[in-house]
Amino acid sequence: MPEAARDIAIVRSFKRRLFHLQEYSIFVYENIRGLPSLWRYRKDFVEQMYLIGAQSFPIAFLSGLFMGIIMAIETGHRLETFGAKLLVGRTTSLAMFRELGPVITGLLMAARTGAKNASELGSMQVSEQIDALRAFGTNPIEKLSVPRLAASMVMFMPLTLIADLVGLVGAMYVSSIWLNVDKGFFWQSAIKDLAIKDLIVGFGKPVVFSFFISTISCYYGLATTGGTIGVGRAAVNAVVVASVVVLFNDFIFTKVVWTLL
């Protein structure tokens, strides 16, 4: 009996997850279909651009700065062992633009934006504000989710670019002070060795990441049940799932797109 009960529980869990995947797919389709209504809710779109993008500037700035410094220190000391410390600019720029910049920014935004969207929409759901919008003839997806989705897709790329550039500047100064690498040589090496496909991969990832982070967090927010406890649960689930999806998409993007290019 315990084994049979465990098998039943596994089957039910699988069916429940499959149902959530189906509901999420429908939710994504409704978001894409609702994009033409963005002009109607342009004030919400601009507000979300400020909340998601402008207020995330310190996070992107500091994360990019420290990642660039850490990369310069770690790779610089390792390359110095082989007498190749002049390559620190090349390795840092490739790492920042292709991987660290988009992924670190994506994970931080999954935590910040994911928790924000899920908690806000979850609070509106449990307080019946979503039902009130439907009663007044307003589509909650077009009003609440689509502006957040569009704002995320617009603002994530500038945030990633800020993290990349700040990281390179921090690495340049660290290399100059601690490794005695000329600043001009560092910058020339960092920019010269970047290929077009490096930029395509590096700036394509934020668009993909932002799409999934926004839709996942909004889905969990609008599907919230169980009062205030459910709001916290929805925020946690949104952050965890969005972070895992960011890492999974990073693997897919790096492997598939890099191979195709």
Secondary structure as GFF3:
##gff-version 3
##sequence-region A 1 261
A	DSSP	alpha_helix	2	33	.	.	.	ID=ss1
A	DSSP	three_ten_helix	35	39	.	.	.	ID=ss2
A	DSSP	alpha_helix	42	48	.	.	.	ID=ss3
A	DSSP	pi_helix	49	53	.	.	.	ID=ss4
A	DSSP	three_ten_helix	54	56	.	.	.	ID=ss5
A	DSSP	alpha_helix	57	81	.	.	.	ID=ss6
A	DSSP	three_ten_helix	85	87	.	.	.	ID=ss7
A	DSSP	alpha_helix	88	95	.	.	.	ID=ss8
A	DSSP	pi_helix	96	100	.	.	.	ID=ss9
A	DSSP	alpha_helix	101	126	.	.	.	ID=ss10
A	DSSP	alpha_helix	129	135	.	.	.	ID=ss11
A	DSSP	alpha_helix	140	140	.	.	.	ID=ss12
A	DSSP	pi_helix	141	145	.	.	.	ID=ss13
A	DSSP	alpha_helix	146	178	.	.	.	ID=ss14
A	DSSP	alpha_helix	183	192	.	.	.	ID=ss15
A	DSSP	alpha_helix	196	222	.	.	.	ID=ss16
A	DSSP	alpha_helix	227	252	.	.	.	ID=ss17
A	DSSP	pi_helix	253	257	.	.	.	ID=ss18
A	DSSP	alpha_helix	258	260	.	.	.	ID=ss19
###
